[in-house]
Amino acid sequence: MNNKQQINRLRDNAELAWAAYGYFHFANPNYDFNKDEIDKERLKHFRDIKRDELIKQNPNTTDQELQNTYPTHTDILNMEYKHFRDEKTGKLKDSFFDDKLFDGDFTPTQAKNFFEHYELLEYCPNTDSGFSATLFKDTKADSKDSEYILSFRGTEFKLEQIQDLLNDYYIGTNNSDMNRVIEQYFDMLLFYEETLKPLLQEKGIAKINVIGHSLGGYLAQLFALSYPSIINEVYTYNTSLESKSVA
């Protein structure tokens, strides 16, 4: 592999680590937006944004069609839907203390290109411990072993995700103490054993890549140590080294 190919591979995997921060459950039409007031507002706000676009495309768009409009995976990553807008002023509500719409950070073109390249197969939204991960399929992979990628979400800097910050502190100060492994590790094992393992076995997949940024990178290393026989490659970004055996 030449330098350009190495750089492109690092870039692509960094993008996959970045995509793991997406709240993809909002793209599931079966998700109950009414169970939470802020989620209910998210769907309403998104439909308000989409209304003008849909009517411009088709002036005969009905109210029923608008009610059947849900965010796509591309919308979730698209920074155009990162923040709510103030209904009176039209300004973005983008302070640290404001609730986010979908909190995506990809440009519109980047988000579109990403989901033309990758297919989202499985997604684990935040558990009580804060664990979240996504299984992607690379539709343009150059080998079967690099076709499936498990990407772990990193630290979320939100007040309600204080557990992430505590986990980061623990990793940074006690990362050799495996007797006190973080709760997210057990949720990771559960996600793999109950959801991913049966899927990979059904598809005859023997190897996968694992990726993560920050806390997600630490979890990627723990996953590689826990399931070494299925690991093709490990990519981590801005994280601590769990074990020299991963390097």
Disulfide bonds with the S-S distance in Angstrom:
none
